[in-house]
Amino acid sequence: MAINLQKGQKIDLKKESGEQLVNFCVGVNWGAIQKKGFLGMSSSSVSVDLDLSCILIDEDNKLCDHMYSPLYNVSVLQQFGLPKGKLMTNDGAMKHTGDDLQGDQGGDDGLDNEIITVDLSRVGAHVSKIFFFLNNVGKEDFAQIPYAKIRMFEGTPTQVKSVFATYNVAAEPSYAGKAGLIMAKLYKRNGEWKFDAIGDPTEDKFMGQTIQRIIKNYV
């Protein structure tokens, strides 16, 4: 049975069989914004373009690799000291399925909009932490987005075999003005990988600001 995580909860990557979870997917699912028309007689769907990204931190708490959209403007990234986006880590241990520009249009379809595949056996030994975060490319904030969920599951981006853990972020007033969300991290302790459901919203308007925030306050 999948673990339903709460904000700040930390778990071991141990399956019910006692085996370590090594190969899995980290998927994020979110909903488009539904707006009511005059007198509630009609409704319309507003697409939400969230970007799932991750950064890898080494044992010296330095940024050692990244995975975020190649569509980000290179000149803007350079202002934050960041290289061009890519969809695979240098060691090939993690891969991103690419951008989803809309979110679920007709309510939760149970499918993940963007997915990162992970093979912990191939992650470099120097990597100590892996952060996963979302940034809204549009003007909406997380108080308007009906839901954003992150889950870890065994399988492939197109087929879920077994869900290991889920973490749901519900829209709430405290998210007003927040356009970024530091969702979770994988971290290594005593040679074993663990998972931390962070769930902290931020006012960052650009993904580079979120990376700077993580390095300054979370590593």
Secondary structure, DSSP 4 states (H G I P E B T S, - for coil): --EE--TT-EEE-B-TTSPBP-EEEEEEEEBPEEEE-GGGS-EEEE---EEEEEEEEETTS-EEEEEB-TTS-HHHHHHTT----BSB-TTSSEEE----SS-BSSS--SS-SEEEEEEGGGS-TTEEEEEEEEEESSS--TTTSSEEEEEEEEEETTEEEEEEEEEEEE--GGGTT--EEEEEEEEEETTEEEEEEEEEEE--SSHHHHHHHHHHHT-
